[in-house]
Amino acid sequence: MRKTEVYGFTFPPEQYVNVYSANKHDYFLIPAGTVYCLVTGCKVPGISAAPYIFNF
């Protein structure tokens, strides 16, 4: 992190994160506690029968 801020090195996210393509009406099972992010145009409804197990 410091190298990026001070020296301008770039961070290669593809080495550390999984990337999945998504199409309309696709759904993904996201285990509780998993860190995730979305890109423009994606929406995540918080549907959960047991919030401590999975989010859909």
Backbone as CSV, one residue per row, in Angstrom:
resi,resn,N_x,N_y,N_z,CA_x,CA_y,CA_z,C_x,C_y,C_z
1,MET,0.823,-1.185,0.000,0.000,0.000,0.000,0.872,1.256,0.000
2,ARG,1.866,1.286,0.838,2.735,2.449,0.922,3.493,2.683,-0.380
3,LYS,3.927,1.592,-1.031,4.655,1.731,-2.303,3.778,2.406,-3.343
4,THR,2.498,2.095,-3.333,1.572,2.705,-4.285,1.424,4.194,-4.005
5,GLU,1.244,4.534,-2.746,1.059,5.938,-2.378,2.301,6.784,-2.641
6,VAL,3.458,6.284,-2.265,4.686,7.080,-2.321,5.394,6.985,-3.663
7,TYR,5.501,5.768,-4.206,6.320,5.560,-5.392,5.542,5.326,-6.676
8,GLY,4.212,5.250,-6.582,3.396,5.101,-7.780,3.293,3.688,-8.334
9,PHE,3.715,2.678,-7.558,3.555,1.303,-8.011,2.074,0.980,-8.160
10,THR,1.751,0.124,-9.111,0.354,-0.279,-9.276,0.097,-1.593,-8.560
11,PHE,-1.102,-1.747,-8.091,-1.535,-2.946,-7.378,-2.207,-3.882,-8.370
12,PRO,-1.744,-5.131,-8.511,-2.357,-6.079,-9.447,-3.517,-6.847,-8.787
13,PRO,-4.734,-6.316,-8.789,-5.832,-6.956,-8.061,-6.153,-8.366,-8.557
14,GLU,-5.914,-8.649,-9.827,-6.237,-9.976,-10.366,-5.427,-11.083,-9.695
15,GLN,-4.355,-10.740,-9.009,-3.569,-11.737,-8.289,-4.154,-12.050,-6.912
16,TYR,-5.073,-11.218,-6.430,-5.572,-11.351,-5.065,-7.080,-11.529,-4.953
17,VAL,-7.824,-11.265,-6.018,-9.278,-11.357,-5.947,-9.824,-12.211,-7.089
18,ASN,-10.990,-12.780,-6.869,-11.691,-13.520,-7.921,-12.631,-12.568,-8.640
19,VAL,-12.703,-12.685,-9.944,-13.577,-11.844,-10.748,-14.529,-12.751,-11.512
20,TYR,-15.820,-12.457,-11.426,-16.836,-13.241,-12.123,-17.650,-12.309,-12.999
21,SER,-17.904,-12.723,-14.218,-18.782,-11.926,-15.065,-20.220,-12.230,-14.672
22,ALA,-21.075,-11.246,-14.855,-22.480,-11.418,-14.485,-23.367,-10.943,-15.621
23,ASN,-24.409,-11.683,-15.848,-25.429,-11.314,-16.831,-26.742,-11.081,-16.107
24,LYS,-27.660,-10.439,-16.775,-28.967,-10.185,-16.199,-29.582,-11.494,-15.742
25,HIS,-30.148,-11.500,-14.555,-30.830,-12.633,-13.924,-29.883,-13.692,-13.373
26,ASP,-28.578,-13.460,-13.383,-27.648,-14.371,-12.718,-27.746,-14.137,-11.213
27,TYR,-27.443,-15.165,-10.441,-27.339,-14.971,-9.000,-26.133,-15.732,-8.485
28,PHE,-25.589,-15.227,-7.389,-24.396,-15.799,-6.790,-24.652,-16.023,-5.309
29,LEU,-24.197,-17.129,-4.806,-24.289,-17.434,-3.387,-23.058,-16.840,-2.712
30,ILE,-23.273,-15.920,-1.784,-22.172,-15.238,-1.113,-22.188,-15.649,0.359
31,PRO,-21.216,-16.464,0.792,-21.193,-16.892,2.193,-21.068,-15.702,3.154
32,ALA,-21.688,-15.826,4.313,-21.620,-14.768,5.317,-20.167,-14.468,5.648
33,GLY,-19.854,-13.191,5.803,-18.505,-12.775,6.153,-17.594,-12.548,4.966
34,THR,-18.078,-12.857,3.753,-17.267,-12.668,2.558,-17.282,-11.204,2.143
35,VAL,-16.119,-10.648,1.876,-16.021,-9.282,1.376,-16.262,-9.319,-0.120
36,TYR,-17.125,-8.448,-0.628,-17.401,-8.415,-2.060,-17.663,-6.986,-2.497
37,CYS,-17.546,-6.736,-3.784,-17.868,-5.423,-4.323,-18.568,-5.611,-5.665
38,LEU,-19.207,-4.567,-6.115,-19.983,-4.606,-7.354,-19.498,-3.520,-8.300
39,VAL,-19.805,-3.695,-9.566,-19.522,-2.663,-10.552,-20.824,-1.972,-10.927
40,THR,-20.727,-0.917,-11.685,-21.898,-0.170,-12.116,-22.889,-1.077,-12.823
41,GLY,-24.147,-0.962,-12.470,-25.193,-1.738,-13.113,-25.577,-3.013,-12.384
42,CYS,-24.818,-3.396,-11.374,-25.147,-4.594,-10.596,-25.881,-4.193,-9.323
43,LYS,-26.825,-5.016,-8.924,-27.587,-4.766,-7.703,-27.590,-6.034,-6.859
44,VAL,-27.599,-5.863,-5.549,-27.646,-7.005,-4.641,-28.797,-6.809,-3.668
45,PRO,-29.865,-7.572,-3.828,-30.920,-7.509,-2.818,-30.501,-8.339,-1.607
46,GLY,-30.802,-7.856,-0.431,-30.426,-8.571,0.787,-31.467,-9.604,1.165
47,ILE,-31.491,-10.711,0.495,-32.448,-11.786,0.764,-31.741,-12.846,1.586
48,SER,-32.278,-13.155,2.750,-31.612,-14.142,3.588,-32.603,-14.770,4.555
49,ALA,-32.648,-16.092,4.571,-33.485,-16.801,5.524,-32.725,-17.017,6.825
50,ALA,-31.428,-17.147,6.729,-30.555,-17.323,7.891,-29.349,-16.402,7.696
51,PRO,-29.411,-15.163,8.153,-28.381,-14.170,7.844,-26.974,-14.535,8.305
52,TYR,-26.852,-15.452,9.230,-25.528,-15.815,9.698,-24.893,-16.909,8.843
53,ILE,-25.612,-17.404,7.827,-25.076,-18.465,6.958,-24.779,-17.952,5.557
54,PHE,-25.783,-17.429,4.854,-25.595,-16.988,3.474,-26.381,-15.717,3.187
55,ASN,-25.885,-14.958,2.218,-26.645,-13.873,1.581,-26.783,-14.241,0.122
56,PHE,-27.933,-13.979,-0.457,-28.150,-14.272,-1.866,-28.196,-12.976,-2.640
